[in-house]
Amino acid sequence: MFQIDVNNVFLNGFLEGIVYMVQPLSFEVKDKTLVCKLNKAICGLKQATRQWFHRQQTLHQLGIISHTYDSSLFVYRKQLQVVYSLVYVDNIVIASNSPELIHSITSNSMLLSL
């Protein structure tokens, strides 16, 4: 088994459209009418979880497909080897009957770009 914790997970989601937010309490300027335009999703934003989930398309590009009954469970088969990957918010747990295959997948630069 192998576990990955994605730091600042919601900052990895790209926003569709233009989203503005009020100034954070710790970053207020004198003009209270000014707002912040977001370039990426942030924690607490309604769209953040969905946009992060769309980033998991990288797994599909690696041939890792989502399970029919649970969209957070991904499966990869290569001959007699199998890899199961469960994604929960910012945690990814990978289990396999082949440690070499886990290493191959986790060292792939595409996966690290999630």
C-alpha positions as CSV (number, residue, x, y, z in Angstrom):
1,M,0.0,0.0,0.0
2,F,1.0,3.6,-0.6
3,Q,-0.6,6.8,0.6
4,I,-0.3,10.3,-1.0
5,D,-1.4,13.5,0.6
6,V,-2.0,16.3,-1.8
7,N,-0.9,19.6,-0.3
8,N,-3.2,22.6,-0.9
9,V,-5.5,20.3,-2.8
10,F,-8.1,22.8,-3.8
11,L,-5.5,25.2,-5.3
12,N,-5.0,22.5,-7.9
13,G,-8.5,23.0,-9.3
14,F,-9.0,25.4,-12.2
15,L,-12.1,27.6,-12.2
16,E,-14.4,27.8,-15.1
17,G,-15.6,31.4,-15.5
18,I,-14.9,34.4,-13.4
19,V,-15.2,34.2,-9.6
20,Y,-14.8,37.1,-7.2
21,M,-14.7,37.1,-3.4
22,V,-14.7,39.7,-0.7
23,Q,-11.4,40.6,0.8
24,P,-10.1,38.2,3.4
25,L,-10.1,39.7,6.9
26,S,-6.3,39.6,7.1
27,F,-5.9,41.4,3.7
28,E,-8.2,44.3,3.8
29,V,-7.3,47.6,2.2
30,K,-9.0,50.8,3.1
31,D,-11.4,50.7,0.2
32,K,-13.9,48.1,1.5
33,T,-15.6,48.0,-1.9
34,L,-12.7,46.2,-3.5
35,V,-12.9,42.4,-4.2
36,C,-10.5,39.6,-5.1
37,K,-10.6,37.9,-8.5
38,L,-9.8,34.2,-8.1
39,N,-7.5,32.5,-10.6
40,K,-7.8,29.1,-8.9
41,A,-10.2,27.4,-6.6
42,I,-9.7,27.8,-2.8
43,C,-11.0,25.9,0.2
44,G,-14.5,26.9,1.1
45,L,-15.5,27.7,-2.5
46,K,-18.6,25.8,-3.7
47,Q,-16.8,24.8,-6.9
48,A,-13.6,23.7,-5.3
49,T,-14.4,20.0,-4.8
50,R,-15.8,19.6,-8.2
51,Q,-12.9,21.3,-9.9
52,W,-10.4,19.2,-8.0
53,F,-12.3,16.0,-9.1
54,H,-11.9,17.1,-12.7
55,R,-8.2,17.2,-12.2
56,Q,-8.3,13.5,-11.6
57,Q,-8.7,13.0,-15.3
58,T,-4.9,12.6,-15.2
59,L,-5.6,9.1,-13.8
60,H,-7.7,8.3,-16.8
61,Q,-4.8,9.4,-19.1
62,L,-2.6,6.8,-17.3
63,G,-5.1,4.1,-18.0
64,I,-6.5,4.1,-14.5
65,I,-10.3,4.0,-14.8
66,S,-12.9,4.9,-12.2
67,H,-15.1,2.1,-10.8
68,T,-18.7,1.8,-12.0
69,Y,-20.2,1.9,-8.5
70,D,-17.8,4.3,-6.8
71,S,-16.4,7.2,-8.7
72,S,-13.6,7.8,-6.1
73,L,-12.2,4.2,-6.6
74,F,-9.9,3.9,-9.6
75,V,-8.7,0.5,-11.0
76,Y,-5.7,-0.2,-13.2
77,R,-5.0,-3.7,-14.6
78,K,-1.8,-4.8,-16.4
79,Q,-1.8,-8.5,-17.2
80,L,-2.0,-10.3,-13.7
81,Q,-1.2,-7.1,-11.8
82,V,-3.9,-4.9,-10.4
83,V,-3.8,-1.5,-8.7
84,Y,-6.7,0.0,-6.7
85,S,-6.6,3.7,-5.9
86,L,-9.1,5.4,-3.6
87,V,-9.2,9.2,-3.7
88,Y,-10.8,11.0,-0.8
89,V,-10.5,14.8,-1.0
90,D,-6.7,15.3,-0.6
91,N,-5.7,11.7,0.2
92,I,-5.0,9.0,-2.3
93,V,-4.5,5.4,-1.1
94,I,-3.0,3.0,-3.5
95,A,-3.0,-0.8,-3.1
96,S,-1.6,-3.4,-5.4
97,N,-0.3,-6.9,-5.7
98,S,2.8,-5.4,-7.3
99,P,5.0,-3.0,-5.4
100,E,6.9,-2.3,-8.6
101,L,3.7,-1.2,-10.3
102,I,2.8,1.1,-7.4
103,H,6.3,2.7,-7.8
104,S,5.9,3.0,-11.5
105,I,2.6,4.8,-11.1
106,T,3.6,7.1,-8.2
107,S,6.9,8.1,-9.8
108,N,5.1,9.1,-13.0
109,S,5.4,12.8,-13.5
110,M,1.8,13.0,-14.8
111,L,0.4,11.7,-11.5
112,L,2.6,14.1,-9.5
113,S,1.1,16.9,-11.5
114,L,-2.3,16.3,-10.0
